[in-house]
Amino acid sequence: MADRKMQRDDRKIYGVYLQSVLTMKVIVPITSVGKNMKQNLERIISKKTEGKCIAEGFIRPNSVKVIRYSSGNINNENIEFQTVFECMICHPVEGMLIECDTKTITKAGIHAEVSDEQGNIPITVFVARDHHFTDRKFADIKENMKIIVRVVGVRFELNDPYICVIGKYIDRKTDEKKGDKKRGGESNIEGENVRLTIGGDDEFEPDDE
């Protein structure tokens, strides 16, 4: 289901986050169970997922919101809760167009970043110079410029602070002219929810404080 909804128009620039719904089993010490259970669960989930990469991608800080949770099962001195929560996930896919800010330019290529309105950097981008020898406009790119790149490769591991993307520089005006002849209907997935499950047996326990 998630794969189907991630099929995006390959010429349209989307926001880097997708509102998603995840499920997670959370283990809480019995001494922490009380009136503010929802807030406690949100705090635990946020600490374990926000600002880093999980299997589904990078979770935007301050985006976790618990929708509902089970009554809880007793396991020794802990209580296990099945939680359903929503959050904003960044997971670029091959062919996707993203806007980024150039940071450093070297003989090897361009290093750029994607930042959100909160100042988070969910994506770092590298554009290899070797792939753009015939593109005259590539040589005109300077530091601190906004550019459009097409994602050609994605890499991240669990708990990484950002997603690494290999991109190809796109001259937006030229790309639009080429695409007008084969333009089809555009689909917009903004506002849609994607339900995912973090493993079947993944467990998150609060750190001792």
Buried (B, 14 or more C-beta within 10 A) or exposed (E): EEEEBBEBBBBEBBEBBBBBBBBBBBBBEEEBBEEEBBEBBBBBBBBBBBBBBBEBBBBBBEBBEBEEBEEBEEEEEBBBBBBBBBBBBBBBEEEBBBBBBBBEBEEEBBBBBBEBEEEBBBBBBBBBBEBBEEBEEBEEBEEEBEBBBBBBEBEBEEEEEBBBBBBBBBBEEEBEEEBEEEEEEEEEBEEEEBEBEBEEEEEBBBEEE
